[in-house]
């Protein structure tokens, strides 16, 4: 007999499962004493939290707390992507994926061809204003002659992300400590 996971049991105890999942969990819990005990433990924990809710301080800045929680969730998701690997990637791509990749491949090939067909100009002028760039050593923010750099450790697999708001992020797992490092550089 396969038992529902703790998440399902906790959601069942709180009445937060959908109709089909609730029915399936109720059938199992009706036959399984271990899962019934787990559900009762979750209900007792929920009641103790509800009882202690009256003891919350009145001067809590809820908007600030909500913003901090959202930021922590984003950091956790980013760290999970960095550490998680390719668990959600399907084992085999279908013909629809292959058809979708044809235009992308053509665009990449056209870009390579255009890059090679134009003569390179080593004395090209530097762009004016702020330049935010990912290099092999980290993230560099340049303006004129000044450079601000956030360096990554050598031999680490770094994942870069760019947003339309002018941010460049780098995520990596430190091979010595196992810590996840996330750096975001904002340019205005």
N, C-alpha and C positions, 0 to 999 in steps of 0.2 A: 504494500500500500504506500503510495507516495503522499507525503504530507505537504500541505501548503507551506510556503515560506513564512518567516516571521513578519515580513511586511504585510502579507495578506492577512495573517492572523491579527495584527495590530489594527489594520484598517477595518477588519470585521468587528473587532471589539469597539471601535469608535463609530460604527455605522456608516463608514465612508466608502464602502465597496459599491460597485454598480450592481444592477439587478442580477445578471447572469453569474458574476463572480460571487456575489453574496449567496445565491442559491447553491452554487457548487461548494463553497466553503461551509455553509450550514449543513449540507449533507455529510461532509467529511467529519465536521466537528461533532455531529450527532453520534457518530460511530467511534470516535477516537478520544479516549480519556486524556492522553497527553496533550493533544491540541486544545481540548476543552480547558485544561488547567492553564495553558498558555494564554488563552483568551481571557480567562478570569484574572490572571496576573496583569494583563494589559489593561483591563477595565479598572482594576484596583489602582494601578499607577495613574490612569487618567483621572480617576476621582481624587487622588491625593494632589495632583497638579491643580485640578479645579478648586479644591478646598484651599490650597495655598495661594490662589490667585488674588484673594482678598487682601493678602499681606503685601501686595506690590506697592512700592512708593508712588505717591501721587505726582511727584515732580520729574517724572521721566519724560525726556524729549523723544516722543514716539517717532517723529519724522526722521530725526537723526539716527535712531536705532534701526529703523527700516532701511535707510540708505546704507548703513554699515552692514546689515545682514545681506542686502543685495550685492554689495561689493565683495563680501566674503564668498557668496555663492558663485560669483563670476570667477574669482580666483580659484576656487575649488574645481570648477568646470574646466578652466584653462589647465590646471595642474593635472586633472584627470586625462585630458587630451594628450598632454605631454607624456604621461607615464603609461596610459592605457594601451598603446599599441594599436593594432588593427583588428580589434575584436568584432567591430560592427561591419567590417568589409565583407561583402558576399564572396563566396569561394569562386564563383564563376560568373563572368559577365555575359549577358545575352546579346543577341543580334541587335537589339534596340540600342544598347550601349555602343556597339561598334559603329552603327550608323550615326549616332550622335557625335562620335569622336572624329568622323571624317572631316567635317568643316573645321574643327579645331586643328587637326593635323595640317590642313591646307593653309590656314592662317599662319601657323608656326613656320611652315616651309616658305611661304611668301615673305615672312619677316626675315628669315635667314638669307634668302636670296637677295632681298633689298639691302640688307646690311652688307653683304659681300660686294654687291654691285656698285655701291657708293664709295668713292675714295675717302680714306680716313684723313682727318685733319688734326694732326697732333697739336697744333697751336689754336685749337678751338677755344673761344672765350668761355670763361666760367659763368654759370648762370648767376644772375643777380638775386639778392634776397636770401632767404633761408633755404638750405638744402638739407633734407633728412634722408640718409642713405644707410642701407644695410651692407656691411662689408664682411670679408671673411673673418675679421677680428672682432666685430661687434656692430654697434649702431653709432653713426657719426652724424652730428648736427653741425653744419658749417654755415657761417655767414662771413663773407669776405675772406680775410686771412685767419679768422678765429675758428677753432675746431673744438667741439665738446664731444668726447667719445665715451661710450659705455662698452667696455670690453667683455667678451665672453672668454671663458677658459679654453685653452687649446684642446683639440681632440674631443670636443663635446658636440653632440648632435643638437643643433639649434633650429628651432622652428620660428620663422618670422611671420608676423601678421601686420597687415597695413589696413588702415581705415580711411574712409573718405573725409573724416574730420581732421586729418593731418596727424595721425598717430602712427608710430611704428613700434611694434612689440617684439620681444625676443623671449622665448621660453626654452629652458633646457634643464636636464637633470645632472647635477654635479656627480661625476663618477666616483669621487672620493667619499663624499658624505651621503649621497643619495637624496639630498635636498633638491626640491624643485625651485628654480629661480625664474621669476617673471619680471621683465623690465619693460616699461612703457615710456616712450619719449613723445612728448606732445610739441608740435611746432605751430606757431600762430603767425 
